[in-house]
Amino acid sequence: MAGQPLIGMSTYLAGAQWSVWDMEAVLLPAGYPRLVQRAGGLAVMLPPDAPERAAAAVARIDGLVVAGGPDVDPSRYDAERSPLTGPPAPERDTWELALIEAALAARVPLLGVCRGMQLLNVALGGTLVQHIDGHADGVGIFGRHSVKPVPGTLYAAAVPEETSVPTYHHQAVDRLGKGLAASAYAEDGTVEAIELPESDGWVVGVQWHPEMGEDARVMRELVRAAS
């Protein structure tokens, strides 16, 4: 389409405080829209909604970002809850899984970030490791580590060299979902990016947080695919 593509971003639904107010709010770290804007897109928020509205929402955007956030409920991939898994966020799980399914059906370019990558894997029948160490520097503190691309993948086309990325997660992909391939790994063997074959459109998930860094190349590829 002509002009800047409209990129929808999923959001939190959480209690928040600002000015004199303390109430439920739709939230998303500002790094997400800023990264979309730097990459040449127009950013719009998609707060949790009824799953039957997901297809209509996706029909109005050119690209989708499923943002980071709380742990995916293990019941979504038929696993028992680990004591180390965080509280569920059913409204996000339901809405974002519906958004992913609608985007895949409509071949709308999709980027999953951290939780979003994990949900993409779960949406396609994959499973998750509920706890790993070494991918954050503490509660609320982003770490950094190297990520190595797999040659010949969509991710490698965007970022061909090994890079240091901002990271904050304690869960990871275990069994890959149907059709998905790993396209980057951390030094410890953790799957750090996944994707569908290019013939299925532009569908990529990254386990780190590009919105917390300066490298906009992955988001630029989403925006390019959505243009």
Solvent accessible surface area in square Angstrom, and as a share of the most:
residue,aa,sasa,rsa
1,M,138,0.62
2,A,95,0.74
3,G,64,0.62
4,Q,97,0.43
5,P,4,0.03
6,L,59,0.29
7,I,0,0.00
8,G,0,0.00
9,M,2,0.01
10,S,0,0.00
11,T,1,0.00
12,Y,66,0.25
13,L,63,0.31
14,A,36,0.28
15,G,65,0.63
16,A,17,0.13
17,Q,143,0.64
18,W,117,0.41
19,S,106,0.69
20,V,124,0.71
21,W,130,0.46
22,D,99,0.51
23,M,93,0.42
24,E,118,0.53
25,A,16,0.12
26,V,61,0.35
27,L,70,0.35
28,L,26,0.13
29,P,63,0.39
30,A,49,0.38
31,G,17,0.16
32,Y,5,0.02
33,P,29,0.18
34,R,152,0.56
35,L,2,0.01
36,V,1,0.00
37,Q,105,0.46
38,R,115,0.42
39,A,12,0.09
40,G,31,0.30
41,G,1,0.01
42,L,86,0.43
43,A,32,0.25
44,V,52,0.30
45,M,79,0.35
46,L,20,0.10
47,P,54,0.34
48,P,26,0.17
49,D,60,0.31
50,A,34,0.26
51,P,59,0.37
52,E,139,0.62
53,R,146,0.53
54,A,2,0.02
55,A,66,0.51
56,A,50,0.39
57,A,22,0.17
58,V,1,0.01
59,A,79,0.61
60,R,174,0.63
61,I,12,0.06
62,D,34,0.18
63,G,0,0.00
64,L,0,0.00
65,V,0,0.00
66,V,0,0.00
67,A,0,0.00
68,G,3,0.03
69,G,31,0.30
70,P,41,0.26
71,D,21,0.11
72,V,0,0.00
73,D,32,0.16
74,P,1,0.01
75,S,75,0.48
76,R,93,0.34
77,Y,17,0.07
78,D,141,0.73
79,A,38,0.30
80,E,159,0.71
81,R,102,0.37
82,S,27,0.17
83,P,137,0.86
84,L,108,0.54
85,T,13,0.08
86,G,22,0.22
87,P,112,0.70
88,P,69,0.43
89,A,11,0.09
90,P,79,0.49
91,E,67,0.30
92,R,2,0.01
93,D,0,0.00
94,T,47,0.27
95,W,7,0.02
96,E,0,0.00
97,L,19,0.10
98,A,16,0.12
99,L,0,0.00
100,I,0,0.00
101,E,100,0.45
102,A,14,0.11
103,A,0,0.00
104,L,43,0.21
105,A,90,0.70
106,A,63,0.49
107,R,140,0.51
108,V,18,0.10
109,P,16,0.10
110,L,0,0.00
111,L,0,0.00
112,G,0,0.00
113,V,1,0.00
114,C,9,0.05
115,R,3,0.01
116,G,0,0.00
117,M,0,0.00
118,Q,6,0.03
119,L,0,0.00
120,L,0,0.00
121,N,0,0.00
122,V,12,0.07
123,A,29,0.22
124,L,42,0.21
125,G,46,0.45
126,G,1,0.01
127,T,22,0.13
128,L,10,0.05
129,V,52,0.30
130,Q,25,0.11
131,H,69,0.31
132,I,36,0.18
133,D,113,0.58
134,G,69,0.67
135,H,5,0.02
136,A,37,0.29
137,D,101,0.52
138,G,34,0.33
139,V,148,0.85
140,G,62,0.60
141,I,94,0.48
142,F,76,0.32
143,G,3,0.03
144,R,143,0.52
145,H,36,0.16
146,S,29,0.19
147,V,0,0.00
148,K,127,0.54
149,P,14,0.08
150,V,44,0.25
151,P,119,0.75
152,G,84,0.80
153,T,22,0.13
154,L,19,0.09
155,Y,4,0.01
156,A,12,0.09
157,A,81,0.63
158,A,13,0.10
159,V,4,0.02
160,P,93,0.59
161,E,77,0.35
162,E,86,0.39
163,T,25,0.14
164,S,60,0.38
165,V,9,0.05
166,P,11,0.07
167,T,2,0.01
168,Y,76,0.29
169,H,15,0.07
170,H,49,0.22
171,Q,3,0.01
172,A,3,0.03
173,V,10,0.06
174,D,85,0.44
175,R,143,0.52
176,L,61,0.30
177,G,5,0.04
178,K,172,0.73
179,G,48,0.46
180,L,14,0.07
181,A,49,0.38
182,A,15,0.12
183,S,0,0.00
184,A,0,0.00
185,Y,89,0.34
186,A,9,0.07
187,E,147,0.66
188,D,98,0.51
189,G,46,0.44
190,T,18,0.10
191,V,21,0.12
192,E,0,0.00
193,A,0,0.00
194,I,0,0.00
195,E,10,0.04
196,L,15,0.07
197,P,67,0.42
198,E,123,0.55
199,S,88,0.57
200,D,62,0.32
201,G,16,0.16
202,W,18,0.06
203,V,4,0.02
204,V,0,0.00
205,G,0,0.00
206,V,0,0.00
207,Q,0,0.00
208,W,10,0.03
209,H,15,0.07
210,P,8,0.05
211,E,16,0.07
212,M,96,0.43
213,G,16,0.15
214,E,152,0.68
215,D,61,0.32
216,A,2,0.02
217,R,71,0.26
218,V,10,0.06
219,M,2,0.01
220,R,117,0.43
221,E,42,0.19
222,L,0,0.00
223,V,10,0.05
224,R,138,0.50
225,A,32,0.25
226,A,10,0.07
227,S,72,0.46
